Amino acid sequence: MDIEKDYIKLIFGLKLKQVRTQKNLSLFGLAKLTNLSKSYLNEIEKGKKYPKTDKILLLCENLDISYDQMVSLKLDNNLAPIGEILKSGILKEIPLELFGIHENDLIDIIANAPAKVNAFISTIIEIAQHYNLSRESFFLASLRSYQEAHINYFEDLENKVIAFSKSFQINLENQISTLELSAILKEEYGYTIKDLLFKDQEALGDLRSIYVPKSKTLLLSKEIDDPQRAFILAKEIAYNYLEITDRLLTFSWIKFDNFDQVLHNFYASYFAGALLLPRKLLIDDINLFLTKENPKPEEFVALIEKFNVSPESFYQRLTNLLPKDFHLKNLFFLRMSHQIGSGTYQIKKELHITNQQEPHANEMNEHYCRRWVSIKTIDEAIKQNKAHFFDAQISSYENSGNEYLVFSSATKDPFVENCMRSISVGILITPTMKKKFKFIEAKPIIKQIVGVTCETCAVKNCMERASPPKQLESKKRHENTDLVVQQYIAKYS
C-alpha cells in the first residue's frame, strides 16, 4: 500500500464527511443532490477512492465549499492530530502486520469514527509528551509487546540456529569458542576483525563494537571480556546467516532509523543467545538444578558460568525457555542500574510475560522498593566488592498478594564508570510452579514483603523506605472524602 496516496485519499474523505455532516446531510441525501451513487460516496469518505476533478467540482457546488478548500490537505483543528500522525509516516515505520493489523483496517477505523480516534490520538500524544516518551522508547515498547505476544519464544529462530549448527558442523552439546565464531566470520563471510582501545576516544567509551559495512570490518573494544566478545561475534553471524541488511552498526545502539532495525536487532540477539546457550543443553542443566532440595547460591552462579555468556544473556535466555519448556508463563525480566553514591536506582530494561507483572517501571520519579532483591544485590556487590553477587528471595507483594521467586545477579557495568547493574528474573509462584521448583516447599529462601514504589506502598514500619507513601495517602484521602459525600447524598435525598 502507498501510504502517501492513501493519506491524500483519507484526508479528502474525512473532509467530505465533515462538511456533509455539518450540512446535516445523509449519504443518501448527498447522493440525490449530486446524482452520484451512495456506495461511491461511501468509499470516498472511507478513503478508498479519490474522485476525479469533475466529481470534486460537483460535490463543492452542492456542499457550498470552494474547490481549493476541499482539496487542501489542511484539516480543521478538531481533526488535525489525525493528519499529523498519518503525515508523520509512523505507520510506515511500524510493521503493523506483526500485530495482525492491516493499514486498510486502520484507515477504516479512522474514517468511521474520526472524532473518537482524534480524541484517542490526542490523549496518546499528551501522555507521550508528559512522560517525555521518545521515538526510540515507542519502538522499544512496540518490540516488548511483540515479544510478550509470543511469550518471548520464537520457534523459527530456534530452528535457524539448529540449521546453522548442522551447516557449519557445530556441536550444540559443547560450548562454542570465540575462536570458532571469529573463524566463521572471517572465512565464511569475509570479515576483518580489529581490536581498538575505544576509551581513547571519549565519545566511544560506552560502545563495545562498530561494524563498517563497506569493508566488512568489525571493530571491537579492547575492554570487552570474552563473554561479551562471543555475544557480539554471534550477533554478527546472525545478521549474515539470517540475511539481514537493514541493521544497527554499533553495539550498544546509538539510535534507530526505523522499527525494522529494532526488530532485526532483536532477531540477531535472540539467535546469538540461542547459539551460545543451546536450548537442549540449558534445559538439561535447569532440570538438574530444580531437583535440588536446598540449592546454594554458588550452584546457580556456577550454572551461569558454565556457559561463555554474561549474566544478562543467561537471564534473557531463561525468559525464552521457562515459558515454552517449563510452562511458567507468568514472569518478569528486569535490568536495574545504579550510579554508586547517587541513592537512585533505575529500571533500564523490562519484559513481562504473559501479563503486566510486579515489579514494573514507573515514570513519575518515584522510589522503587528497597526490599527488592534487584536492589539488594547491587548494594551487597558494592559492600562486599564482588565482581558478581547473586541472591534470591520470595517477593510477596503487599498490594496484590502475588508472590514471586526472584533470582538476581549484580555486576559492575564495564562501560559506565562507578555504575552497578543487576539482572533479575521473577517467576510467579503458583501450584504448577511449586511442582517444578522442589526447594520452594523446603523454604530455604527468605520471603520478603515488598511493594512497587515507596510512594504507593502500604507496608507499615518499613525501615528501608526511601519516601513516604504520598500517592497511597492521597488515594485514601479521596476515598474518605467520597465516602462522606455519599453519606450526605443519602441523607438529603
C-alpha positions in Angstrom: 0.0 0.0 0.0 1.2 3.5 -0.9 0.7 5.4 2.3 1.2 8.8 0.8 -1.6 8.3 -1.7 -3.8 6.7 0.9 -3.1 9.7 3.2 -4.4 12.1 0.5 -7.5 9.9 -0.1 -8.2 9.6 3.6 -7.8 13.3 4.2 -10.2 14.1 1.4 -12.7 11.5 2.7 -12.5 12.9 6.2 -13.1 16.5 4.9 -16.1 15.4 2.8 -17.7 13.6 5.7 -17.1 16.5 8.0 -18.7 19.0 5.5 -21.6 16.7 4.8 -22.4 16.2 8.5 -22.1 20.0 9.1 -24.7 20.5 6.4 -26.9 17.9 8.1 -26.9 15.7 5.0 -27.1 11.9 5.0 -25.1 9.9 2.4 -28.5 9.2 0.8 -29.2 12.9 0.6 -25.9 13.8 -0.9 -26.3 11.1 -3.4 -29.6 12.6 -4.5 -28.1 16.0 -4.8 -25.2 15.0 -6.9 -26.5 12.0 -8.8 -23.5 10.1 -7.5 -24.2 6.6 -6.0 -24.3 6.3 -2.3 -21.8 3.4 -2.4 -19.3 5.5 -4.4 -19.6 8.4 -1.9 -19.2 6.0 1.0 -15.9 4.7 -0.5 -14.7 8.2 -0.9 -15.4 9.0 2.7 -13.6 5.9 3.9 -10.5 6.9 2.0 -10.7 4.1 -0.6 -11.4 6.3 -3.6 -10.3 9.7 -4.7 -12.8 11.4 -7.1 -11.8 13.0 -10.4 -11.8 16.8 -10.8 -15.4 17.0 -12.3 -16.8 14.9 -9.4 -15.0 17.2 -6.9 -16.4 20.3 -8.6 -19.9 18.7 -8.4 -19.5 18.0 -4.7 -18.2 21.5 -4.0 -21.1 23.1 -5.8 -23.7 21.1 -3.9 -22.0 21.5 -0.5 -21.2 25.2 -1.0 -17.5 24.9 -0.4 -14.6 26.1 -2.6 -12.6 23.7 -4.7 -9.3 24.8 -3.1 -10.6 24.3 0.4 -11.9 20.8 -0.5 -8.6 19.5 -2.0 -6.4 21.2 0.6 -4.6 18.7 2.9 -5.1 21.1 5.8 -7.5 19.8 8.4 -9.6 21.7 10.9 -8.3 21.8 14.4 -10.6 19.0 15.6 -9.1 16.6 13.1 -5.5 18.0 12.9 -3.9 15.3 15.2 -5.1 12.6 12.8 -3.5 14.3 9.9 -0.3 14.8 11.9 0.1 11.1 12.8 -0.7 10.0 9.3 1.6 12.5 7.7 4.4 11.7 10.1 4.9 8.3 8.4 4.8 6.4 11.7 2.6 3.8 10.1 5.3 3.1 7.6 7.9 2.6 10.3 5.9 0.1 12.5 5.2 -3.2 10.8 1.5 -3.4 11.9 1.2 -6.8 10.4 3.3 -8.2 13.3 0.3 -7.4 15.5 -2.3 -8.7 13.0 -3.3 -5.1 11.9 -3.5 -4.1 8.3 -3.3 -0.4 7.1 -6.7 -0.8 5.4 -8.2 -1.7 8.8 -6.7 1.3 10.4 -8.0 3.6 7.7 -11.5 2.2 8.1 -11.4 2.8 11.9 -10.2 6.4 11.4 -12.8 7.1 8.7 -15.7 5.6 10.7 -15.1 7.5 13.9 -12.8 10.4 13.3 -13.7 12.4 16.3 -13.2 9.5 18.7 -9.9 8.5 17.0 -8.8 12.1 17.2 -9.5 12.2 20.9 -7.6 8.9 21.4 -4.6 10.1 19.4 -4.6 13.5 21.2 -4.5 11.6 24.5 -1.6 9.4 23.5 0.4 12.4 22.3 -0.3 14.3 25.5 0.8 11.2 27.6 3.9 10.8 25.4 4.8 14.5 25.9 4.1 14.4 29.6 6.4 11.4 30.2 9.0 12.6 27.6 8.4 9.4 25.5 11.0 9.3 22.7 10.7 7.7 19.3 13.1 5.0 20.5 11.0 4.4 23.6 8.0 4.0 21.4 9.8 1.5 19.2 11.1 -0.5 22.2 7.7 -0.6 23.8 6.3 -2.0 20.5 9.0 -4.6 20.4 8.2 -5.6 24.0 4.6 -6.1 23.1 5.6 -8.3 20.2 7.9 -10.4 22.4 5.2 -10.7 25.1 2.5 -11.7 22.5 4.8 -14.7 21.6 5.8 -15.5 25.2 9.3 -14.4 24.0 9.8 -17.7 22.3 10.4 -17.9 18.5 10.5 -21.4 17.1 11.7 -20.2 13.7 14.8 -18.6 15.2 15.5 -21.7 17.3 15.3 -23.9 14.2 17.6 -21.4 12.3 20.2 -22.0 15.0 19.9 -25.8 14.6 20.2 -25.5 10.8 23.2 -23.2 11.2 24.9 -25.7 13.5 24.4 -28.5 11.0 25.6 -26.4 8.1 28.8 -25.3 9.9 29.3 -28.6 11.8 29.0 -27.0 15.2 28.2 -29.4 18.1 25.5 -27.7 20.2 26.3 -30.2 23.0 29.5 -28.2 23.6 30.3 -24.6 24.2 31.3 -22.7 21.0 34.5 -20.7 21.4 35.2 -17.1 20.3 38.0 -18.5 18.1 35.4 -20.6 16.2 33.0 -17.7 15.9 35.8 -15.4 14.6 36.8 -18.1 12.1 33.3 -18.3 10.7 33.0 -14.5 10.3 36.4 -14.3 8.6 36.4 -17.4 6.4 32.7 -17.6 5.5 31.6 -14.0 5.5 34.8 -12.2 4.6 35.1 -10.2 7.8 38.1 -8.3 9.1 38.2 -8.1 12.9 40.2 -5.4 14.6 40.6 -4.7 18.4 40.8 -1.0 19.3 41.0 1.0 22.5 37.7 2.7 22.3 38.3 4.7 25.5 41.0 6.7 23.8 38.0 8.5 22.2 35.7 9.8 24.9 32.6 9.6 22.7 33.1 5.9 22.1 33.5 5.0 25.8 30.1 3.3 26.0 30.4 1.2 22.8 31.5 -2.4 22.6 31.7 -2.6 18.8 31.3 -0.8 15.4 30.6 -2.5 12.1 31.8 -0.9 8.9 29.6 -2.3 6.1 31.7 -1.2 3.1 34.9 -3.0 4.1 33.1 -5.7 6.3 35.3 -4.6 9.2 34.2 -5.3 12.8 35.9 -3.0 15.3 35.9 -4.4 18.8 36.6 -2.6 22.1 39.7 -4.0 23.9 37.9 -3.5 27.2 35.3 -6.3 26.5 35.6 -9.6 28.2 35.3 -13.0 26.5 31.6 -13.5 27.0 30.8 -10.0 25.6 33.1 -10.8 22.6 31.3 -14.1 22.0 27.9 -12.4 22.0 29.0 -9.7 19.5 30.5 -12.2 17.2 27.4 -14.5 17.4 25.2 -11.4 16.6 27.3 -10.7 13.5 26.9 -14.3 12.4 23.2 -13.9 12.9 23.0 -10.8 10.7 24.7 -12.7 7.9 23.1 -16.1 8.3 19.6 -14.5 8.5 20.5 -12.3 5.6 19.6 -9.1 7.5 20.9 -5.9 5.8 18.8 -3.1 7.5 20.7 -3.3 10.8 22.4 -1.3 13.5 26.1 -0.7 13.1 27.0 -0.2 16.8 26.7 -2.2 20.0 25.2 -0.9 22.2 22.8 1.0 19.9 23.0 4.8 19.5 19.9 5.4 17.5 17.3 3.5 15.5 16.4 4.8 12.0 13.3 2.7 11.8 11.4 0.0 13.6 12.8 -2.7 11.3 16.2 -2.1 12.8 14.8 -2.6 16.3 13.2 -5.8 15.2 16.3 -7.1 13.4 18.5 -6.2 16.4 16.2 -8.4 18.5 16.3 -11.3 16.0 20.1 -11.2 15.9 20.3 -11.0 19.7 17.9 -13.9 20.0 19.9 -16.0 17.5 23.1 -15.2 19.4 21.6 -16.2 22.7 20.3 -19.5 21.3 23.7 -20.3 19.8 25.7 -19.6 22.9 23.1 -21.1 25.2 21.7 -24.1 23.3 18.2 -25.0 24.2 18.6 -28.7 25.0 21.8 -28.3 26.9 20.4 -25.5 29.1 17.1 -27.3 29.7 19.0 -30.3 31.0 21.0 -28.1 33.3 18.0 -26.3 34.6 16.2 -29.6 35.3 19.2 -30.8 37.2 19.2 -27.6 39.3 15.5 -27.9 40.0 15.9 -31.4 41.6 18.0 -29.9 44.4 16.2 -29.6 47.7 18.4 -26.9 49.1 20.5 -25.3 46.3 23.3 -23.0 47.3 23.8 -19.5 45.6 27.1 -20.7 44.3 25.4 -23.5 42.4 23.3 -21.0 40.4 26.3 -18.9 39.7 28.2 -22.0 38.5 25.3 -22.7 36.2 25.7 -19.3 34.6 29.5 -19.5 34.4 29.3 -22.9 32.7 28.5 -21.0 29.5 30.6 -18.3 27.9 27.9 -15.6 28.4 27.2 -12.6 30.6 24.6 -12.9 33.4 22.3 -10.8 31.3 22.4 -13.1 28.4 21.8 -16.1 30.7 18.7 -14.4 32.3 17.4 -13.3 28.9 17.6 -16.9 27.7 15.6 -18.0 30.7 12.8 -15.8 29.5 12.8 -17.8 26.2 12.8 -21.2 27.8 10.9 -21.0 31.0 7.5 -20.1 29.3 8.0 -22.6 26.5 9.6 -25.7 28.0 8.7 -25.4 31.7 5.2 -23.9 31.2 6.0 -20.9 33.5 4.2 -18.2 31.6 4.0 -15.5 34.2 7.4 -14.0 34.8 9.3 -10.7 34.5 12.8 -9.7 33.5 14.5 -6.6 34.9 17.8 -4.8 34.4 18.4 -2.2 37.0 21.2 0.4 37.1 22.7 2.3 40.0 25.3 5.1 39.9 27.4 4.5 43.0 26.7 7.1 45.7 23.7 8.6 43.9 20.9 6.9 46.0 18.8 6.3 42.9 18.0 3.1 41.1 16.6 3.0 37.6 14.9 0.2 35.6 16.7 0.2 32.2 15.0 -2.8 30.6 12.0 -4.9 31.4 9.9 -7.6 30.0 6.6 -9.1 31.3 5.2 -12.5 30.3 2.3 -13.0 29.9 0.7 -10.2 32.0 1.9 -7.0 33.5 3.8 -8.5 36.4 5.2 -6.8 39.5 7.6 -5.0 39.7 7.4 -2.6 36.7 8.9 0.7 35.6 7.5 3.9 36.9 7.9 7.2 35.0 7.0 9.5 37.9 10.4 9.6 39.6 9.1 7.5 42.4 11.4 5.4 44.5 11.5 1.6 43.8 11.0 -0.6 46.8 14.4 -1.0 48.6 13.3 -4.5 49.6 13.6 -5.8 46.0 16.4 -8.4 45.7 17.3 -6.5 42.4 18.4 -3.5 44.6 19.8 -5.6 47.4 22.2 -7.5 45.2 23.6 -4.2 43.9 24.1 -2.9 47.4 25.7 -6.1 48.6 28.0 -6.2 45.5 29.2 -2.7 46.4 29.5 -3.5 50.1 31.4 -6.8 49.6 33.3 -5.5 46.5 32.3 -8.6 44.5 32.5 -8.9 40.7 29.3 -11.0 40.7 26.9 -11.1 43.6 23.9 -13.5 43.4 20.9 -13.8 45.6 17.3 -15.0 45.5 14.2 -14.2 47.5 10.5 -14.8 47.5 8.9 -11.4 47.0 5.4 -11.1 48.4 3.6 -8.0 47.1 1.5 -6.3 49.8 -1.0 -4.6 47.4 -1.8 -7.6 45.2 -0.9 -10.7 47.3 1.1 -12.1 44.4 4.4 -13.9 45.3 7.4 -14.3 43.0 10.6 -16.3 43.2 13.2 -13.8 42.1 16.8 -14.6 41.0 19.1 -11.7 40.8 22.8 -11.1 39.8 24.6 -7.8 40.3 27.8 -6.9 38.4 29.8 -3.8 37.6 28.8 -2.1 34.4 32.1 -2.2 32.5 31.2 0.7 30.2 29.8 3.2 32.7 32.2 4.4 35.4 31.1 3.9 39.0 27.9 2.1 37.9 26.4 -1.2 39.1 23.7 -3.1 37.4 21.5 -6.1 38.4 19.7 -8.6 36.2 16.7 -10.3 37.6 14.1 -12.9 36.6 11.0 -13.3 38.7 8.6 -16.2 38.4 5.0 -16.1 39.7 4.5 -18.7 42.4 1.6 -21.0 41.6 0.8 -24.7 42.3 2.3 -25.6 38.9 5.5 -23.7 39.6 5.9 -25.3 43.1 5.8 -28.8 41.5 8.8 -27.8 39.3 10.8 -25.9 42.0 11.1 -28.5 44.7 13.1 -26.3 47.0 10.2 -23.8 47.3 8.4 -26.1 49.8 11.6 -26.7 51.7 11.7 -22.9 52.4 15.5 -22.3 52.1 14.8 -18.9 50.6 13.9 -15.8 52.6 10.4 -14.4 52.0 10.2 -10.6 51.9 7.1 -8.3 51.9 7.6 -5.8 49.2 5.9 -3.0 47.2 6.4 -1.5 43.8 7.4 2.1 44.8 7.6 3.7 48.3 5.1 6.3 47.3 2.4 3.6 46.6 3.4 1.1 49.3 1.1 0.2 52.2 3.8 -1.7 54.2 4.0 -0.2 57.7 7.1 0.4 59.8 9.4 -0.2 56.8 13.0 0.6 57.8 14.1 0.6 54.1 11.5 3.1 53.0 13.1 5.9 50.9 9.9 8.1 50.7 6.6 8.4 52.5 3.6 6.7 50.8 2.3 10.0 49.3 0.4 8.5 46.4 -1.3 6.0 48.6 -2.2 8.6 51.2 -3.7 10.9 48.5 -5.8 8.0 47.2 -7.1 7.2 50.7 -8.0 10.9 51.3 -10.0 10.9 48.1 -11.7 7.6 49.1 -12.6 9.0 52.5 -13.9 12.3 51.0 -16.1 10.3 48.6 -17.5 8.2 51.4 -18.6 11.3 53.3 -20.0 12.8 50.2 -22.1 9.7 49.6 -23.3 9.8 53.1 -24.5 13.4 52.7 -26.2 12.5 49.3 -28.0 9.6 51.0 -29.1 11.8 54.0 -30.5 14.6 51.9 -32.0 12.5 49.1 
